[in-house]
Amino acid sequence: MLNQFAACNSGRIRDTPDTLLEFAKRVCNKPCGMYFSQASQQYDRNTNRKYVPRVFNESIWQEWMRCEAGGKAGIEYDRFFARSVRGEEGEDSSINGIVDSHIFVANGTLDAMGFLRGLEVGQQLRYHHVHPLFHALVVIADNLERMHPQPEDPERFSLHRWAKRQTVLLVRTGREGMISAPISFESLRAVEQPLGREDRLGNFREVIRIPLAAAVQFVAQLEAREDRATGMVWNPIAGHDTSLNPRVTVNTTYGHQVHTVIPGTARMWADVVLSNAYEIGFHISPQVVSSRARVEALIDRGGNGTQEEHLPFDPEYVL
């Protein structure tokens, strides 16, 4: 499940700082973790395995951007609503088991960050940090709501309506020592749904079942509260995130040289990226792959922890 950092203190993963850097970035600048249990996934007969339906990714994206905090801050520096993980068959899907694994990953990331900042690759983490809320909150998807077309237009599907029907568990982990004030679920009682589970929680832990839309809004508001308390600025004065800027090969008198292009406008950036993609292939272009990965929620496919599925936005899901 959340075992990507299991070898965080071992020599094996410390010998691969680039891999560890990618793991750390996936956790950094996200206010919580989101776990997709087997019950929230769909079965693919072609691959003989389950996957997280893309409706989750797209609904979370839309609801997150509806929130004032998410809409203003954007997605620079790997920022998103949550660090998402797909649960594998046979894993501990109890609330306590998921929370314990989440805390393990959070602590492992802090350890990894301390290790990486002493290396050259650590320069890439200048604007990355483990958000104070990440230790305190976990969202668990343990069911899958059916997708119904809009009555007025059967060919269209409303992501927002689905997000208000799809329920998730919002869990306080009991690790709130890093945030400015305790988390309270009292404001969510009006939209609370029957828990439908009999898990026995550990000390100082609390769980509530609410619609996905309400969960995203609640987390975004808490994130904004903590950002104000810590003085976090998501658009640093030093400049914007340039890690997605394209690199092009330039012919010179002495041979080929690779230069990083820093476009002056979004249109210039898109033109350069598309030009490179047409030349080398869209599935090869690092900018296309990375851009899509950042816009969509990163859903781990398990295994060695390095595979991810980047699900395209489908025309059938019209906002």
Secondary structure, DSSP 8 states (H G I E B T S, - for coil): ---TTTTTTSHHHHT-HHHHHHHHHHHTT-S-EEEE-GGG-EEETTTTEEE--HHHHHHHHHHHHHSHHHHHHTTGGG--S-EEEE--TTS--SHHHHHHHHHHHHHHHHHHHHHHTTSGGGGGGTT----GGGGTEEEEE--------BTTBTT---HHHHHHHSEEEEEE-S--TTSSS----GGGGGG-B---------TT-EEEEEEHHHHHHHHHHHHHHHHHHHT--SS-TT----TT--EEEEEETTEEEEEE---SSHHHHHHHHHHHHHHH-TTT-HHHHHHHHHHS--EE--TTTT-EE-----TTS--
